[in-house]
Amino acid sequence: MQAFVANIPWNSTEDDLRHVFETQGIAVEAVRIMKDPEGRSKGFGFVTMDERTKIDNVIDRMNGHPMGTRALIVERAKGGQKRQPRSA
């Protein structure tokens, strides 16, 4: 089960994000914060949990949860969908 997480503070690490979820009793398998080509955070990422985890419960508990000075935005990840190319 995977959640899309946005509004992550720029200086946060994957360990920081994992810690926020785990302190809420959520068993995290993997965390990935997306980065630009220079290695800077893009402010969003993905948290993967055990497939027995109820994603709706995670969204209810974590959407709006504070992380630093921000409130996380947590949604169901839209896996497998092709993204449209951005126009220039």
Residue pairs with C-beta under 8 A, 6 or more apart in sequence:
1 48
1 49
1 50
1 51
1 53
1 55
1 58
2 46
2 47
2 48
2 49
2 77
2 79
3 46
3 47
3 49
3 55
3 58
3 59
3 62
3 74
3 75
3 76
3 77
4 44
4 45
4 46
4 74
4 75
4 76
4 77
4 78
5 17
5 44
5 45
5 46
5 47
5 62
5 72
5 73
5 74
6 43
6 44
6 72
6 73
6 74
6 75
7 43
7 44
7 67
7 70
7 71
7 72
7 73
8 17
8 33
8 41
8 43
8 44
8 45
8 67
8 70
8 72
9 43
9 67
9 68
9 69
9 70
10 40
10 41
10 43
11 41
11 68
12 33
12 41
12 67
12 68
13 33
14 31
14 32
14 33
14 45
15 31
16 67
17 31
17 33
17 45
17 47
17 67
18 28
18 31
18 47
20 62
20 65
20 67
20 72
21 28
21 31
21 47
21 49
21 58
21 62
22 28
24 61
24 62
24 65
26 47
26 49
26 53
26 58
26 61
26 62
27 49
27 50
27 53
28 47
28 48
28 49
29 48
29 49
29 50
30 46
30 47
30 48
31 45
31 46
31 47
31 48
32 45
32 46
32 48
33 41
33 42
33 44
33 45
34 41
34 42
34 44
34 45
34 46
35 41
35 42
36 42
46 77
49 55
49 58
55 76
58 74
59 74
59 75
59 76
62 72
62 74
63 72
63 73
63 74
63 75
64 71
64 72
64 73
65 71
65 72
65 74
66 72
